[in-house]
Amino acid sequence: MKIRVILPSSPQTDEIENTLAVYQELARVDSIVSVVALNKSVPAEADPTDPYVIPAILRKIQEAEGEGMDAIIIDCMDDPGLEPGRQLVDIPVIGPAQTSFHVAAMLGYKFSVLYPLDNPYYIEKLVESYGLMHRLASVRILDASLETLATDKVTSINSLVKSALDAVKEDGAHVIVPGCTFTTGMAGEVQARLEKNGFPVPVIDPGLVAIRMAETLVDLGIYASRLTYPRPLGITEPYW
């Protein structure tokens, strides 16, 4: 199967190559992964949830289906463009946050999100929109920035472990969800260190659960309900 990963930011060659390497390692041997970014008109520092960025993400979603992809992953824990994207295509569109939160809710009573930005509002609002606010133990702000998560694995894991221990001991978390896809590939080490400290709790890897969900839905031959995600009113062809 062919899976397209969309980076909701302007093109950065290193980021595209690094993301491709990570997802290729996570994917099944029969899955072919490709990675694209948005066009250069989107500023590198743009927030992918901003209204002027969403149309660029939706364009990439439509292009992916037109190029024969079997599923799409939006590589951001804000899940930008997820719901309108599902209205536009007939293949699975996966949001790592939505998938991670629901898997976390399956595995434990309450989960905590470890977030690299200063304001927990954005994650709390997203959790609420997915109907899981009653399962959220806390949002813990990491002492590692987005840049650190992207470039310094050792420091990032240490920060994740510290915040995860605080979430378990002080907030009552039974499951941990790192709140950034830059942490993809780190969950196993974080979970192992929690277990060594006497806390055997699952740590969700957002990229891994996203690609496994994409592969599973393709295997099952199902995608989002048209009753929930109808075609946009009056639009029958790509509108770009």
CORUR-V120143 format. One record per residue. N is the residue number from 1. RES is the residue in three letters. PHI is phi in degrees with one decimal (* if undefined). PSI is psi in degrees with one decimal (NA if undefined). OMEGA is omega in whole degrees, 0 to 359 (NA if undefined). Layout:
N	RES	PHI	PSI	OMEGA
N	RES	PHI	PSI	OMEGA
This chain:
1	MET	*	158.6	182
2	LYS	-114.3	124.2	183
3	ILE	-119.7	127.9	179
4	ARG	-102.6	125.6	174
5	VAL	-101.7	125.5	181
6	ILE	-106.1	120.9	172
7	LEU	-87.3	116.7	185
8	PRO	-82.3	53.1	179
9	SER	-150.0	171.7	180
10	SER	-71.7	159.9	188
11	PRO	-64.5	128.8	171
12	GLN	-132.1	113.3	188
13	THR	-54.2	-45.5	182
14	ASP	-62.8	-41.4	182
15	GLU	-66.2	-40.5	178
16	ILE	-62.3	-46.6	181
17	GLU	-65.4	-41.0	180
18	ASN	-66.5	-41.8	179
19	THR	-64.7	-42.0	178
20	LEU	-60.3	-44.7	181
21	ALA	-61.9	-41.8	181
22	VAL	-64.2	-49.1	184
23	TYR	-70.9	-33.2	176
24	GLN	-62.7	-37.6	179
25	GLU	-68.7	-34.0	181
26	LEU	-78.8	-30.5	187
27	ALA	-70.4	159.3	173
28	ARG	-66.4	161.2	184
29	VAL	-66.1	-23.8	181
30	ASP	-93.3	6.8	179
31	SER	-100.8	132.4	177
32	ILE	-105.7	118.5	184
33	VAL	-104.1	136.8	171
34	SER	-130.2	153.0	183
35	VAL	-128.5	134.3	175
36	VAL	-131.5	155.9	173
37	ALA	-115.0	178.1	179
38	LEU	-79.8	171.1	182
39	ASN	-74.9	168.2	188
40	LYS	-69.3	-10.7	179
41	SER	-71.8	-16.3	178
42	VAL	-86.8	120.8	180
43	PRO	-59.2	144.8	182
44	ALA	-60.1	-32.0	183
45	GLU	-91.7	7.0	184
46	ALA	-65.0	144.5	173
47	ASP	-78.7	121.4	184
48	PRO	-64.1	-14.2	178
49	THR	-89.4	-5.4	180
50	ASP	-64.6	142.7	183
51	PRO	-56.8	-31.6	181
52	TYR	-79.0	-11.8	178
53	VAL	-91.6	-32.9	184
54	ILE	-53.5	-44.8	179
55	PRO	-57.9	-33.8	178
56	ALA	-67.3	-36.5	176
57	ILE	-67.0	-43.2	180
58	LEU	-63.4	-35.6	177
59	ARG	-60.6	-43.2	180
60	LYS	-67.7	-32.4	177
61	ILE	-65.1	-45.7	179
62	GLN	-65.7	-40.3	179
63	GLU	-61.4	-38.6	181
64	ALA	-60.8	-45.9	178
65	GLU	-63.7	-41.6	179
66	GLY	-63.7	-26.7	179
67	GLU	-90.2	8.1	173
68	GLY	88.4	17.7	178
69	MET	-69.6	151.5	178
70	ASP	-94.9	-21.5	180
71	ALA	-161.5	161.6	183
72	ILE	-132.8	139.3	172
73	ILE	-120.0	128.2	174
74	ILE	-91.6	110.6	192
75	ASP	-82.5	70.3	179
76	CYS	-163.3	135.7	181
77	MET	-78.8	5.5	169
78	ASP	-90.8	-7.1	182
79	ASP	51.0	46.2	183
80	PRO	-67.5	131.7	178
81	GLY	78.0	8.3	186
82	LEU	-63.2	-53.2	186
83	GLU	-70.3	-47.9	176
84	PRO	-64.4	-31.2	177
85	GLY	-61.6	-38.2	179
86	ARG	-66.9	-24.2	177
87	GLN	-72.3	-23.4	191
88	LEU	-95.8	-19.0	186
89	VAL	-131.3	162.9	181
90	ASP	-108.7	30.3	175
91	ILE	-128.4	159.3	180
92	PRO	-62.1	134.7	173
93	VAL	-118.5	120.9	189
94	ILE	-110.3	131.9	171
95	GLY	-104.0	122.1	181
96	PRO	-58.4	-35.1	181
97	ALA	-68.6	-50.0	180
98	GLN	-57.3	-45.3	180
99	THR	-64.5	-46.1	182
100	SER	-63.5	-42.8	182
101	PHE	-64.5	-41.6	181
102	HIS	-71.4	-37.6	176
103	VAL	-64.1	-42.2	178
104	ALA	-59.6	-41.7	180
105	ALA	-67.2	-24.8	176
106	MET	-74.5	-29.6	190
107	LEU	-96.6	-12.6	181
108	GLY	-162.7	167.5	185
109	TYR	-66.7	-48.2	178
110	LYS	-138.5	151.2	180
111	PHE	-126.0	155.1	174
112	SER	-117.1	143.6	177
113	VAL	-104.7	131.6	179
114	LEU	-100.4	111.8	195
115	TYR	-115.3	135.5	183
116	PRO	-87.9	-5.9	180
117	LEU	-99.6	165.2	188
118	ASP	-76.9	-25.4	187
119	ASN	-109.7	115.4	181
120	PRO	-73.6	-7.3	185
121	TYR	-54.6	-42.6	186
122	TYR	-64.2	-42.1	178
123	ILE	-71.5	-41.0	179
124	GLU	-60.4	-41.6	179
125	LYS	-63.7	-39.5	180
126	LEU	-67.4	-45.6	178
127	VAL	-58.5	-43.2	179
128	GLU	-61.6	-41.5	181
129	SER	-64.6	-24.4	178
130	TYR	-92.7	7.4	175
131	GLY	73.9	25.8	187
132	LEU	-121.9	16.2	183
133	MET	-59.4	-34.2	180
134	HIS	-71.2	-10.6	178
135	ARG	-103.6	0.8	182
136	LEU	-88.9	117.7	178
137	ALA	-78.1	-42.2	182
138	SER	-173.5	164.8	165
139	VAL	-116.2	115.6	180
140	ARG	-99.1	128.3	179
141	ILE	-83.4	121.8	179
142	LEU	-70.9	151.6	172
143	ASP	-92.8	22.0	175
144	ALA	-119.7	130.8	181
145	SER	-78.6	171.7	174
146	LEU	-57.0	-42.7	180
147	GLU	-62.4	-40.9	178
148	THR	-63.5	-44.6	179
149	LEU	-60.4	-33.2	183
150	ALA	-80.6	-22.6	191
151	THR	-124.6	-18.6	187
152	ASP	-129.4	92.7	186
153	LYS	-66.6	-41.2	183
154	VAL	-63.9	-50.1	179
155	THR	-61.8	-39.2	181
156	SER	-63.0	-45.9	180
157	ILE	-64.4	-41.0	178
158	ASN	-60.2	-41.7	179
159	SER	-65.9	-42.7	179
160	LEU	-62.4	-42.1	180
161	VAL	-64.0	-45.8	180
162	LYS	-59.4	-48.4	181
163	SER	-68.2	-35.7	179
164	ALA	-65.5	-42.6	177
165	LEU	-61.4	-42.5	177
166	ASP	-61.8	-41.2	181
167	ALA	-64.9	-39.5	181
168	VAL	-72.3	-46.6	186
169	LYS	-75.5	-36.5	188
170	GLU	-104.0	-28.0	187
171	ASP	-108.2	-7.8	180
172	GLY	79.1	24.2	178
173	ALA	-71.0	137.6	175
174	HIS	-107.4	-13.7	178
175	VAL	-141.6	147.3	181
176	ILE	-117.2	134.5	177
177	VAL	-125.0	107.1	172
178	PRO	-61.0	132.3	188
179	GLY	-95.7	37.3	178
180	CYS	-158.0	136.5	181
181	THR	-72.7	-12.2	173
182	PHE	-62.9	-18.6	180
183	THR	-84.9	-1.0	180
184	THR	-54.7	129.5	182
185	GLY	96.7	-7.2	182
186	MET	-99.4	-16.2	189
187	ALA	-60.2	-38.5	182
188	GLY	-59.8	-45.2	179
189	GLU	-66.5	-41.6	179
190	VAL	-61.8	-45.2	180
191	GLN	-62.0	-42.3	181
192	ALA	-63.0	-38.7	180
193	ARG	-73.1	-31.8	173
194	LEU	-64.5	-42.2	179
195	GLU	-62.5	-38.9	178
196	LYS	-63.9	-27.4	178
197	ASN	-88.4	6.1	176
198	GLY	91.5	16.2	181
199	PHE	-125.0	91.9	182
200	PRO	-82.1	74.6	181
201	VAL	-116.4	146.7	179
202	PRO	-70.4	144.9	172
203	VAL	-119.9	119.4	185
204	ILE	-81.3	132.0	174
205	ASP	-95.2	108.7	187
206	PRO	-60.4	-40.4	179
207	GLY	-69.0	-39.2	181
208	LEU	-66.5	-46.0	180
209	VAL	-67.6	-31.3	179
210	ALA	-65.7	-46.8	183
211	ILE	-73.3	-32.9	176
212	ARG	-67.1	-37.9	178
213	MET	-66.5	-41.7	178
214	ALA	-59.5	-47.4	181
215	GLU	-63.6	-40.1	181
216	THR	-64.7	-45.2	181
217	LEU	-65.5	-36.6	176
218	VAL	-65.0	-44.0	178
219	ASP	-58.5	-39.4	182
220	LEU	-79.0	-14.7	180
221	GLY	71.2	33.1	181
222	ILE	-127.7	155.6	176
223	TYR	-145.3	-173.4	188
224	ALA	-62.3	145.1	181
225	SER	-65.2	135.5	176
226	ARG	-74.4	-15.6	174
227	LEU	-73.8	-34.9	177
228	THR	-84.6	-39.0	183
229	TYR	-121.2	71.9	180
230	PRO	-70.1	158.5	173
231	ARG	-56.9	142.6	177
232	PRO	-56.3	138.6	185
233	LEU	-54.9	125.2	175
234	GLY	81.3	-0.5	182
235	ILE	-111.0	117.6	178
236	THR	-115.9	-14.8	178
237	GLU	-125.2	160.8	175
238	PRO	-52.3	133.6	188
239	TYR	-101.7	18.3	176
240	TRP	-100.2	NA	NA
